Amino acid sequence: MFKKADFRKVVKTIASVSTVLTIASINHAAAGDNEVRFELTDNPGSWFDTGSEVAGSRSIAIASPGVRVKFSGNSNTVHTRSSLIYPKGAAGMPFNTKPRKGGDEVTLTTPGLYVFTCSIHPYMFGAVIVDNPNTTGLDLGSSISLINGITVPTSSDLATRLLRTFFIATNPANWQDYASNKPWHVTYPNVDVRVDIGVVNLPAVMKARYNNDIPLEALKKPKIPAVGEIWVATQFETTSGKEKPGTVSAIDGATWQVTRKVALPSIEMNNPHNMWTDKNQNVIYVTQWFDKKLTVYDRRTGKLIRNVSVGESPAHVMTLTDSDRIHITNNGDTRPDSVMELSPFATNVLRRINIGRGNAHAHWMSHDGKTMVTPNVLTGDSTQYNFHTNQIEAILPVSGPLSHPLATGMMPDASKYYVANLLDSTLAVVNMDTHRVTKHINLLENYNPVSGKISGPVGALPIQTPVSPDGKNMVTANTLTGTITIVDTSTDEMVAMLPCDPGCHGVQYGAKKGGGYYAYVSSKFSNRMIVVDPDPNGDGNPVDAKIVGKIGLFSASTTKMDDTIKGNPGMGGQGILPVPVVYNGWVQNLPTAWSNQLTAAQQDPIK
């Protein structure tokens, strides 16, 4: 077993003798023992890159008290440098910057674990362990605080879950690979760490709590086919014809095969994040989240149509049901007019829409083309905007100022909408007539953060949370717990929980052949898509929701591609777009060729 001095020696040696020297690693080696440099990149896993690798991660450093941590940028978009985790009472914490590309610096003096993230792209992680050389074991501190104010002992289940998530996220070899047919193994540094209860061996604790070398479930096709196809942003997949990561993968709903991968090497498509389509379902709009572009390509051929500059870190895209105009949230833009409106097919940028806030992420539009709601990430609130009057109807807090509202879902009659608050793990329920939060659904109410005991459905760090087209249920992807929670929208209560993969992220509904809906779920650190039937017996009660399919997102011999897959096959599942779009308001505009494949109830879901 490595002792503390041995581990520090290994870290120093790797930094100094690495044969593949990036600018970051050269500077790191030359900077001395008590300076850490992170280069922020667009590269999967090593978003905060030290230039050196420890236990497969390029994003962790060990230093002494007084270390200067310097951040530089090699990304196509802006980022924040934000404290996610730090020792309780640590001097100078929390540390947070505005979104930008430039450099920043912070000095860490209190021993313990510090984890930094980007508030715009919150799975970007970099960690520094500030270690007191006079103690046994690497110092993680007795308690850690999260940026939202929660404090827990370092031996708690929540603390070790967060640490485990760090090692999974920052090492692609730790991702769940359903193409390999190998058990899932997570590599941790083999070191002793000092926590509130004493000195423990890190991998031993992790294995005891969460197991390791876990056999992965066999892939499985749903017995009932889907209507159309499902597009998934396989954002971390890399290809040989470009430097930047990301493809978009199409699955045939009849055969459940991956039929096409679109990489668009000619434009260096960079981290494709979320998609939508036009009313005829002919083109795909996809945002490049680590760039400034909205890309349009032909759905049937994958050929590029145009690439349009819209602003920093464009995150989500949707259309208005009555005009087919396109709306994109610029997640990295701090200006209040941060939502872009484009003409159909993105032929022209029409205007910037003032929502009173910057940094919006996953917005939603109403069935009648009247209303847009946005989660405003950095201000802890949500905007309701009226397109008929071109005015803001309300900006209201949906949780604490550091709750990080990330995604919205709306009832098909626009009576209420939901906001997923990432950092406090709640879903705010908002009445769209009174503009008031009527309830917070606490996704952690059945979870003890110290012991880890679970007594009912649980979701931590919720992300996408759409409402079913018929308005009867809502499916939420929870990234920390790797769970899918289902809410009955008639009561706004959690009624079910299903297992998901690490980095559970994207959800959208599509039509099931013969009636009903599937909810498709993707995960960042896995290469499969989960197919959920939220109402398998058709009684309108989602308590019996179940997983009916598990589909690999890696290519097959018959998959059509515009580039050769180089790495991370099928990984990075984030945004999902089922075609045809069957949400209320959009489904009524479908061409006959599509609508004829739907049942009468699917054609008019709330009639």
N, C-alpha and C positions, 0 to 999 in steps of 0.2 A: 504494500500500500504506500502511496506517496505521502510523505510528510509535508508540512507547510513549506519548509525551506526547499524541498525537492520540487514542489509544484511551481514555486516562484522562479527557481532556476530553469525549469522547463520553459516557462513563459518567456523568460529573457532570452534563452537560447534560440527558441523558435523565431523570435522577432529578429535576432541578429544574423541567423544563418539561412533564412529562407532563400531558396533559389529563385522564387518567382517574386521579384520585388516590385510592388506598386509604389506610387508616390507616398501613399499613407504608411506603408511599412518602412520605407527608408526614413521618413521623418520620425516614425515611432522609435526606430532603433537608435537614431541620432539624438533623440530628445532627452535621454537620461531615464533613470529608473522611476522617477516620480512625475512623469507627464504621460498622459494618455491622449491619443488622437483618434477621433472617429471621423471617417469620411462617409458622408451620407450619399447613398447610391440608389440606382433603380434595380439593383440585382437581387433576385430572390434569395432570402435567407440572410445575406450579408448587407442589409440596408444600412446598418451602422457598422462600418468596416474598420477594424483596427489594423488590417494588413497581416495579421498573424492568426493562426488557428489553434484553438485549445479545445480538445474533445470534440472536434468537428465544427465548432462554432468560431466564426471570425469576429464575434461581437461582444466578447467578454475580456476584461482586463483586471489585473490585480495590482494594487498600488498601496502606498503608505499614506497616513494622514497628511494633509496638505497638498495632495496631488492636484495638478492643474489638468482639467479635462477640456480639450479643445475640439471643436466641431468644425468641419469644413464641408464643402458641398461638391459632389460630382453627379448631380441629378438634373434631369430636364425640367424639373418643376420646383416649387417652394416647399419647405417643410418647417415645422416647429421643432425645437429641442426642448422637450418637456419632461419633467420628473413624473414618472408614473409611480415608482416605489422608492422610498428612502427610509433610513433609520428614524424612529420616532424622536422628534426634537432635534434633528440634525441641523446644524448651522447652515444658514443660507437657503434652506429648502422651504417650499418647493421652488424649483427653477423652471422658468417658462419663457419662451421667446415668441415673438410674432412670426407668422409664416414668411420665410425669406430664403434666399439661396446663399447668403454670406456666411461668415464664420462667427462663432460664439465661443465663450470660455466660461467655465465655472470651476471654483476651487472647492474640493471636498475635504473636510477636516474630521468629521465624526466617523469613527469606524462603523462598518456595516455595509449592507447591500443597497446599491443605487441602480435603478433601472430607468433608462430614458426611452422616450417614444416620440413619435410625431403625432400631434393631435389630429392631423388631417388624414394620415395613413396609420391608424393606431395599432397595426401589427408590426411596425418597424420597431425593433428593440436593440438597445445597446446597454451593457451592464458593466459596472465597476464595483469590485469588492475592495473597500478601503479597510486594510488589515492592520491591526496593531501587532507589530512584530514581537511583542513581549508576551503574547497569549498563545495558548495551544489551539490549533484549528483556525481555519480562515473565518474571520469575524463577519457574521451576517447580522449581528445586532440582536438585542433581546426582543424588540418589537419593530415592525415595519408599519409605515403609514402610506396610504394611497393618496393620490392627488385630490380625491374627493372627500378626504377627511377620515376615512375608515382606518382604524389602527388594530392590528392583531399580533399576537405573539409569533415569532419566527418559526416555532414548532407547529403552528396551527395548520389545519388542512388547507385553508385559503392561501396561506403563505407558500406552502409547498406546491399547491396547484399552479400558482402564478410562476414559481420558479421552473416547474416542469414545462409549462407553456413556453417560457423563454427558451429552454434548450430544444424544444420541438421546433419552434418557429425559426430559430437562427441556424439550424443545421438540416439541409435538405435530406441528408441520409436518415434523419429521424422521422420523416414523413411516412404516412401509411401508403405503401405501394402495392396495389392490388394486381399489378402486372407481374410482380416478381414471384408470387407463390411462396414467399418466405414469411415467417412470423415477424411481427412488428417489434423491433428492438429500438429502444431509446438509449443513446449513449450519454452518460453524465461524467464529469470529471471525477476520478476516483480519489477524492480528498475527504478529510475530516473538516467539518465546519462547526463553528461555535454558535449555538442558538440559545434561547432562553432557558432551556432545560439542561444545558451542558454541551459537551462535544459529541457529535454523532457523525457517522460516515454517510456522506450524501447519497451515493447510489444505493446503499443498503436501505435507507429510509424510503427512497423513491420506489424501490422494488417492493418493499413491504406494503406500501400504501396503494400503489397503482399497478403492480405487477410489471413484468417485462417479458419479452419474447412471446408475445401474445399471438396465437394463430388468428389470421384474418378470415372473416367469413367469406364463403364462396359467393361469387356474383350470381345474380338471379334476375331473370326477366319477369315482369308482371304477366299474369295470365291473360289479362284483358289489355289489348293495345290502346295506345293513345291516338288522338286525332292529330295529324300533322307531324311536327318535329319540335325538338327542343334544342336551343342554342345555349351553350355554357361558355362563359369567359374563363378559359383555362389560362389564367393570367401569369402563371409562373413557368409554363412550358417554354423551352428555348429551342430555337431553330438555327440551322447553320448559315442561313443567308442574311442574318442581321445580328447586331449586338444586343439590342433591347429584347426583353422577354415578352412572351404572351402570344397566344393564339385564341381563336374562338372556334369551338367544336360543335358540330351538328350531330344530333342523334335522331334517327328515324323512329317515330313512335309506333310504327307497325312491327319493325324487326328488332328494335332496341340496339341497333348497331351504330357506331360512330361512322358517319358517311362522309364527312368533310371536315377539314381543318383549314382555317384561314389565318395566315400569319402576316400577309402583306409586307414582305421584306422590302419592296420598292419604296415604302414610306417609313421603314423602321417602326412599325406599329409598336407602341410602348405601353405595356401593362394595360391591355384592354379590360375594362372594368364592368360596364353595364350596357345593355342593349335595349332597343325598341325597334318598331317597324312602322311603315306607313300604312294607311288604311287598306291598301290592296295587298299588303303582306309581300311586297316585291323586293324591298331593300332592307338592309340592316343598318341601323345607326348604332355606333359603338363609341364610347368615350375612352380616351387614353388618359388614365388617372395620374400617371407620372409625367404628363406632358401638358400640352395646351390644345389638343386637337379633338374634334369630332370627326370620325371617319364614316363614310357611307360606302357600302359595297352591295353588289347584286346577290340576293339571297340564294338564287339557284346556281350561279356559277362561281361565286366567291370573288369575282373581279371587282377591283377598285373603281368606284365612281368619282369620289372626291374626298379631299382631306381638308378640313376647314379649321382655322384658328378660332377658338372661342374664349380662352382664358385659362388661368392657372388651375391645374388639377381638376378638370371636368370629371364629375363623378357619375351622375345619373342623367338619363334622357327619357322623356316621355313626349307624347303628342296630345294636342287638344282634340277632343272628339268631333267638334263642330267645324274645325278649319284645317286639321291635320298639320298645323304649325308645330314646330319642334321647340322643346324647352330643355335647357341643360343647366344644371347647377355647377357653378365654378367653386369647388370645394376649397381651393387655395386662395380665393379672392376675398380680401377683407372689405371691399367696397360694398355699400348697401345695395347697389344695383348689380348684384352678383349673379342673377339668373339671365341667361341669354335666350332670346327668341329668334328662331330661324324660320325661313319659309320652308314649305314641304320640299323634301329631298335635299335640304340644306344648300339650296342654290344661292341664298343671300342671308346675311345676318341682318335682321330687321331692327332689333333694339335690345337695350339692356333694361331689365325689369327691376324696379326698386322694390325690394322686399323689406327694407329697413335694417337689414343685417347682412353680413358677409358669411362666408364659410358654410353655406347650406350643403347638405349631402343628399339623402334619398328622399326626394319629394314625391307627392302623389297628386293626381288630377281627378276632378269630379266627372261623373258620367255625362253631364250636360255642357261641358266645356266652360263652366263658369268659374270654378274655384281651383286654386292650387294651394297646397299646404307644404311647408318646408320645415325640416329640423335644422336649427341653426347651431352648429356644433360648438362653437367657442363661447356662446353667450347663454347657453342653457335654456333657450326658449324656442318658440315655433311661430311662424308667420302664416296667416291665412290671407290669401290675395284673391281679389275679385277681378276677373278678366272683362266682365261686362261693364264695370265702372272704371277699370284700371286703377284701383285703389287698394290699399292695405285695409283689410277689415279688422284685423287684430294681430298683435304680437303679445304672446302670453308666456310666462314661465311655465315650463312643463316638469321641472324638478329643480335641484340645486344648480347654482351657476357653473359648477364643474361636473355636471352629470353627463355631459357629452351626448346630447340627443343626436341620433345618427340616422334613423330611418322612420318612415311613416307608412301607415296603411289606412285606407278609407273605406267606410261602408258603401255599398253600391248605390244607395240612395242619398249619399252625402249628408247623412244625419249626424255622424260622429266620425272622428278619426283617432288613430292611435299613434303614439310616438315612442319608439324604443330608445330608452336612456341607457347608453352603453355602460357607464361607469357606476351607476347606482342600481343597475339590473332591475329596472322597473319599466312598465308600459303605462304611459299616461293616456287616459281616455278623455277626449276633448269633445264637448258638445259644440257643433258647428253653428248653431243658431245663437246660443248665449255666449260663445267664446270662453267657456269656462272648463277647467279640468274637473271632471266629475268623480274621478277615481284614479288611484295608482295601483296597478296590478303588481304586487311584489313577487318577483320571480324567485326570490330567495327565502320566502316565508317558511318553506319546508326544509331549510338547510341550516345546519349549525356550522359556522365558519371555523370554529376551533376544533371540534371533534370530527367534522366531516359527515356527521350523521344526516341521512336524508329520510324524510318521513312522508314525502309526496312529490308531485312534479316540481322540478327545479330547473332554472335557467340562469346562468351567470354570463354577463356581458352579451346582451341580446343585440342582434344586428337586424337583418331584414325581417319584416313582419307584415306581409300583405294579408288582406281579408279575402275570403273566397268570393268568387263572382256572384254567388247567391246570398252572400252576407251572413252565412250561418256559422262560420268558424274562422279562426285566424291561426296561422302557423308561423312560429318564430324560430329562427336559427340562433342558438346560443353558443358563442365561440369558446368561452372558457371551460364550461362544463361538457362541451361536446354533446349537447342534448337538443332535441326538438320539442318545444312545448306547444300545446294546442289550447286555445281559448275558445270557450263557447260565447259568441258575441251577444247572445240574448241575456246572459248573466254577467258577462265580463269576468268570468272565473276560469282559472286553469283547470282543465279536466283530464289532461293526459300528458304524458312525457314519453318520448321515444329516443333511442340511442342515435347519436350522430358520430361524425368523425372529428378529429382535432381541427380546430379552426372553422367549425360549422358557421356558414356565412350567408349564402344566398337562398332565397325562396321565391318561387312564382307558381301560380296555378295554371293548369292547362286542361283541355277537355279530354275526358275519358270516353272512349268509343262506346256508344250505346247509352250514355247518360252519366251524370256526375262529373267529378273533377279529381285530378291528381295534383298533389303539391310536390314540386321537384325541389330538392335540397342539395346544395353544393357545399364543399368544404375546402378551405385554403390549403391545408396540409394533408391532402388525400387526393387520390385520382379516381374517385368514384362519385356517382350521383345517386342519391337515395330517392326512391319514389314512394310517397306517402299517399294512402287513400284515407282522407280525413273523415269519411262517412261511408264505410264499406257496405252497410246494410241499407243505406238510403233513407234513414228515418229522420235525418236532420240533426241528430245528436252526435257530436264528435267524440264522445267519451270512448267509443270503440275504434278510434283512429289506429291505423297500423301501417307498418312498412310492408309494401307489396313488391318492391323491386330494388335491386342494387346493380347499377350499371357502370361499367368501367368507362373512363373518359380518355383512355389511351387509344392510339390509332390501331387499326387492323390492316390486313393486307389489301383490303378493298377500299380503304379510306382515301378519298381524293384530297391532295394537299398541294399548296403552292410553295412549300419549302420543306426541307428535311428536318425531322425532329432530332434535336441534339441532346437535350437533357430534360429532366423533370417531366417525364411523359404524363400528360393529362393532369398535371398538378396545378394548384392555385385556383380551384373552382370558386368563383365569386358571383357575378351577375348571371341571371338566367332569363331567357326569353323563349317561352313556348309560342309557336306559330301554328294555328292562328291565335291572335290575342282574343280572349273570350271574356274579358271583364265587361261589365255593364257600361254601355255607351260606345265602346269600341266594337263589341261583337255585332251590334246592329248595322254597322257600316261594312261588314265583310262582303266581298264579292260572292256571287252565288256558288261558285265552285267550292268555296270554303264553307259557307253557311249550310249548304246541303249535306255536309258531313256531320252536322250537329243535330241533336234532338231539339224538339220545340222548346223544352225548358232551358236548354243551353243557349238557344238563339235569343231568348228574352228572360234572363236569369231571375229577375225579381217580379215578374208579371203576376 
